């Protein structure tokens, strides 16, 4: 009899939370030793996959089919078709992000989310199998209740602060994706906090733990389902493992980090925290308390401009009223969130512009 294969970090992380793939390549997804729950994306990944040799025919056909509807209709069609190619390789939802250039125009966010929903329907992906990523600005999150009424699930993305998390709860988002690392750190490692024990030492960990704690409290106080926390933007495998220890519901992980996780043999004696399996009940929200060794994080915020202020994120404030006015005030009062949100949007707008240029050049060839 052969011995059982030793578990990897990826195997053990999947025991703690739902592992998602943050990449749109179906061949990569099929190659994973686990079946991911969701597939997330953004303008960078859509642009990358749009230029993949396997999608040349898909791209050209979409341009011809929608040539009279403008570049955005074509872009949306292509993105949904590429999601269709991966839908059978995952258990849950495919996610696409509204145009980042519209992050401060709620009406345009609403229109693009609805356009995605129509295109998903056309390619045969029902509402329970997709989710729309909404930048966590006041104007953008303020239209999420409308989308929820229409049966369109949303995720609050580009999220760095507790007020953004509370606003996403008020908006009725299904998920939020707090960025563990700022987008700049993926290219400029001088700003990456490469620490030995991310769960206790990474400067974003306190905010993640506090988001989880606030959602537990809100659930107990209101009985209202809170957004599931889908942690994102990991650079190292140990950061992804920290998300499991902190109690996040899911982690959306790049193809590079997933590949590393799948190669690392798991040794519990070398892991800094304890291994707590995720609840088997799908309606488990808020049933797993903050681990004891992480409880000190509830009373600190190394990213705050002038020390920790427990009143900075108030659940009695309507962050969505008046086009998200209070959320915009809270973001502006937090220099770290202001800078990181700006950087993220600019990064994604750059990819949006590259995709638009490619589509418009293809349209010229048809003229």
C-alpha positions in Angstrom: 0.0 0.0 0.0 1.3 3.4 -0.9 1.4 6.1 1.7 -1.0 9.1 1.4 0.4 12.2 -0.2 1.6 14.8 2.2 -0.6 17.9 2.3 0.6 21.1 0.8 0.1 24.6 2.1 -2.6 25.0 -0.6 -4.4 21.9 0.8 -4.4 23.2 4.3 -5.4 26.7 3.3 -8.4 25.2 1.5 -9.4 23.6 4.8 -9.5 27.0 6.4 -11.2 29.1 3.8 -12.4 29.1 0.2 -9.5 29.4 -2.2 -10.3 31.5 -5.3 -8.2 31.9 -8.4 -7.3 35.5 -9.3 -6.5 34.8 -12.9 -8.6 34.2 -16.0 -6.6 31.5 -17.9 -8.7 28.3 -18.0 -5.7 26.1 -18.7 -4.1 27.3 -15.5 -7.3 26.8 -13.5 -7.7 23.3 -14.8 -4.1 22.5 -13.8 -4.6 23.3 -10.1 -4.7 20.4 -7.6 -7.9 21.9 -6.2 -11.0 23.2 -7.8 -11.2 27.0 -7.0 -14.5 28.4 -5.6 -14.6 31.7 -7.5 -12.6 33.3 -10.3 -11.8 36.9 -9.8 -10.4 39.4 -12.3 -9.8 43.0 -13.0 -8.9 45.2 -15.9 -5.3 44.0 -15.9 -6.3 40.3 -16.2 -8.9 41.0 -18.8 -6.4 42.9 -20.9 -3.8 40.2 -20.5 -6.2 37.4 -21.4 -7.7 39.5 -24.3 -4.2 39.4 -25.8 -3.7 35.7 -25.3 -3.2 33.7 -28.5 -6.1 31.4 -27.5 -8.5 34.3 -27.6 -7.7 35.8 -31.0 -10.8 34.3 -32.6 -13.0 35.2 -29.7 -11.8 38.8 -29.8 -12.2 39.2 -33.6 -15.7 37.7 -33.5 -16.8 40.0 -30.7 -15.5 43.1 -32.6 -17.4 42.1 -35.7 -20.6 41.1 -33.9 -20.8 44.3 -31.8 -19.0 46.7 -34.2 -21.9 49.2 -34.2 -22.3 49.3 -30.4 -19.0 50.9 -29.4 -15.9 49.8 -27.6 -17.4 49.3 -24.2 -20.1 46.8 -25.5 -17.3 44.9 -27.2 -15.1 44.9 -24.1 -17.9 43.7 -22.0 -18.8 41.0 -24.5 -15.2 39.7 -24.6 -14.8 39.7 -20.8 -18.0 37.7 -20.3 -17.0 35.2 -23.1 -13.6 34.7 -21.4 -15.4 34.1 -18.1 -17.5 31.5 -19.9 -14.4 29.6 -20.9 -13.5 29.2 -17.2 -16.9 28.7 -15.6 -16.8 24.9 -15.7 -13.4 24.9 -13.9 -14.7 26.5 -10.7 -17.3 25.8 -8.2 -18.8 29.3 -7.7 -18.9 32.7 -9.4 -16.9 34.5 -12.0 -16.2 38.2 -11.2 -15.7 41.2 -13.5 -15.0 44.8 -12.5 -16.8 47.8 -13.7 -14.7 50.4 -15.5 -12.3 52.1 -12.9 -12.5 55.3 -14.9 -16.2 55.5 -13.8 -15.4 54.9 -10.1 -16.8 58.3 -9.1 -19.8 58.3 -11.4 -22.5 56.1 -9.8 -24.8 56.2 -12.8 -22.1 54.9 -15.1 -21.2 52.2 -12.6 -24.8 51.2 -12.5 -25.0 51.1 -16.3 -21.9 49.0 -16.7 -22.9 46.5 -14.1 -26.2 46.1 -15.8 -24.4 45.7 -19.2 -22.3 42.9 -17.6 -25.5 41.2 -16.3 -27.1 41.3 -19.8 -23.9 39.9 -21.4 -23.6 37.2 -18.8 -27.1 36.1 -19.5 -26.4 36.0 -23.3 -23.4 33.7 -22.8 -25.4 31.4 -20.5 -24.1 32.4 -17.0 -27.0 32.9 -14.6 -27.0 35.5 -11.8 -26.0 33.0 -9.1 -22.8 32.3 -11.0 -21.4 35.8 -11.4 -20.6 38.9 -9.3 -19.7 42.4 -10.2 -16.7 44.2 -8.6 -17.5 47.7 -7.6 -14.7 50.2 -6.5 -15.2 51.1 -2.9 -15.8 54.8 -3.4 -18.9 56.7 -2.1 -20.6 57.2 -5.5 -19.9 53.6 -6.7 -21.0 51.8 -3.5 -24.1 54.0 -3.3 -25.7 52.3 -6.3 -25.1 48.7 -5.0 -28.5 48.6 -3.2 -30.1 49.1 -6.6 -28.1 46.2 -8.1 -29.0 44.0 -5.2 -32.7 44.7 -5.8 -32.2 43.6 -9.4 -30.6 40.3 -8.2 -27.0 41.4 -9.3 -24.5 40.4 -6.6 -21.6 42.9 -6.0 -18.2 42.9 -4.4 -16.6 46.0 -2.9 -13.1 46.1 -4.3 -10.1 48.4 -3.9 -10.9 48.4 -0.2 -8.4 49.4 2.4 -10.3 50.8 5.4 -13.0 50.0 8.0 -15.4 52.8 6.8 -15.2 51.3 3.3 -16.1 47.9 4.8 -19.0 49.3 6.8 -20.2 51.1 3.6 -20.1 47.9 1.7 -22.3 46.3 4.4 -24.8 49.1 4.1 -24.7 48.7 0.3 -25.6 45.0 0.6 -22.5 43.7 -1.1 -22.1 39.9 -1.2 -18.3 40.2 -0.7 -15.6 42.7 0.0 -12.0 42.3 -1.1 -9.6 44.1 1.3 -6.2 44.5 -0.4 -3.6 43.0 1.9 -0.8 44.8 0.0 -1.0 48.0 -1.8 -0.8 47.7 -5.6 2.6 49.5 -5.7 4.2 46.7 -3.7 3.7 44.2 -6.5 6.2 46.1 -8.6 8.2 48.0 -6.0 9.2 45.6 -3.3 10.8 48.5 -1.3 7.2 49.3 -0.1 6.3 45.7 0.7 6.3 44.7 4.4 8.0 41.3 4.0 7.6 40.1 7.5 8.1 36.7 9.1 4.6 36.4 10.6 2.2 38.4 8.5 -0.9 37.6 10.7 0.6 39.6 13.6 3.3 41.8 11.9 1.8 42.9 8.5 0.5 46.5 8.9 -2.8 45.6 7.2 -3.6 42.6 9.5 -5.2 44.8 12.2 -7.7 46.3 9.7 -8.6 42.9 8.4 -9.2 41.5 11.8 -11.2 44.5 12.8 -13.4 44.2 9.7 -14.2 40.6 10.6 -15.0 41.7 14.2 -17.2 44.6 13.1 -19.1 42.2 10.7 -19.6 39.7 13.6 -21.0 42.5 15.8 -23.3 43.8 13.0 -24.6 40.3 12.3 -25.4 39.7 16.0 -27.0 43.2 16.4 -29.1 43.2 13.2 -29.4 39.6 12.0 -28.5 40.9 8.6 -26.1 38.9 6.5 -22.8 40.7 6.2 -20.4 40.7 3.2 -18.1 37.7 3.1 -14.5 38.8 3.3 -12.5 37.7 0.3 -9.0 38.8 1.1 -6.8 39.8 -1.9 -3.4 41.1 -3.1 -1.0 38.6 -1.6 2.7 38.6 -2.6 3.9 35.6 -0.6 2.4 32.3 0.3 2.6 33.0 4.1 0.4 36.1 3.6 -2.3 33.8 2.1 -1.9 31.5 5.0 -2.4 34.5 7.4 -5.8 35.1 5.8 -6.8 31.6 6.8 -5.7 32.1 10.4 -7.5 35.5 10.6 -10.7 33.9 9.7 -11.4 35.3 6.3 -14.2 33.6 4.3 -12.1 33.3 1.2 -8.8 34.4 -0.4 -8.4 35.2 -4.1 -4.9 34.3 -5.0 -2.7 35.0 -8.1 -1.4 32.3 -10.3 2.1 32.8 -9.0 1.2 32.5 -5.3 -1.1 29.5 -6.0 1.7 27.7 -7.8 4.0 28.3 -4.8 1.3 27.2 -2.3 0.8 24.0 -4.2 4.6 23.1 -4.0 5.2 23.8 -0.3 4.8 20.7 2.0 2.8 21.6 5.1 4.4 21.3 8.5 2.1 22.4 11.3 5.1 22.8 13.7 6.5 25.5 11.5 3.3 27.5 11.1 3.0 30.5 13.5 -0.7 30.1 14.2 -3.1 27.3 14.9 -5.0 25.6 12.1 -8.8 26.1 12.4 -10.9 24.4 9.7 -13.7 26.5 8.1 -17.2 25.8 9.3 -19.1 23.1 7.3 -22.3 25.1 7.5 -22.5 27.5 4.5 -24.5 29.9 6.6 -21.7 30.0 9.2 -21.2 33.8 9.3 -19.4 35.1 12.3 -19.3 31.8 14.1 -15.4 31.7 14.3 -14.0 34.1 16.8 -10.8 36.0 16.4 -7.9 33.8 17.4 -6.5 34.6 20.9 -3.0 35.5 19.6 -4.5 38.0 17.1 -6.8 39.8 19.6 -4.2 42.5 20.3 -4.7 43.6 16.7 -8.2 44.8 17.6 -6.7 47.7 19.5 -4.1 49.0 17.0 -3.8 50.5 13.6 -0.2 51.0 12.3 -1.6 52.6 9.1 -3.6 55.3 10.9 -2.2 58.8 10.5 -2.1 59.7 14.2 -2.5 56.5 16.3 -5.5 54.3 16.6 -9.0 55.9 16.9 -11.7 53.4 17.7 -14.3 56.0 16.5 -12.9 56.3 13.0 -15.2 53.7 11.7 -18.7 54.2 13.0 -21.6 51.8 12.3 -24.2 54.5 13.0 -23.1 56.7 10.1 -24.9 56.4 6.8 -21.9 56.2 4.5 -24.0 55.9 1.3 -26.3 59.0 1.7 -25.9 61.9 -0.7 -23.9 59.9 -3.3 -21.6 58.4 -0.6 -20.7 61.8 0.9 -19.8 60.4 4.4 -17.6 57.6 2.9 -15.7 60.1 0.8 -15.1 62.2 3.9 -13.8 59.1 5.8 -11.5 58.1 2.9 -10.0 61.7 2.7 -9.4 61.6 6.4 -7.2 58.5 6.0 -4.1 59.3 3.9 -3.2 55.6 3.5 -6.6 54.7 2.0 -6.6 57.8 -0.1 -3.2 57.0 -1.7 -3.8 53.3 -2.1 -7.3 53.8 -3.7 -5.9 56.3 -6.1 -3.0 54.0 -7.0 -5.3 51.0 -7.6 -7.7 53.0 -9.8 -4.8 54.5 -11.9 -3.3 51.0 -12.4 -6.6 49.6 -13.6 -7.4 52.6 -15.7 -4.1 52.1 -17.5 -5.2 48.5 -18.4 -8.7 49.8 -19.4 -7.1 52.3 -21.8 -4.9 49.6 -23.3 -7.9 47.4 -23.9 -9.9 50.2 -25.4 -7.1 51.1 -27.8 -6.8 47.5 -29.0 -10.6 47.4 -29.6 -10.7 50.7 -31.4 -7.8 49.8 -33.6 -9.6 46.6 -34.5 -12.7 48.6 -35.3 -10.7 50.8 -37.7 -9.6 47.7 -39.6 -13.3 46.9 -40.2 -14.1 50.4 -41.5 
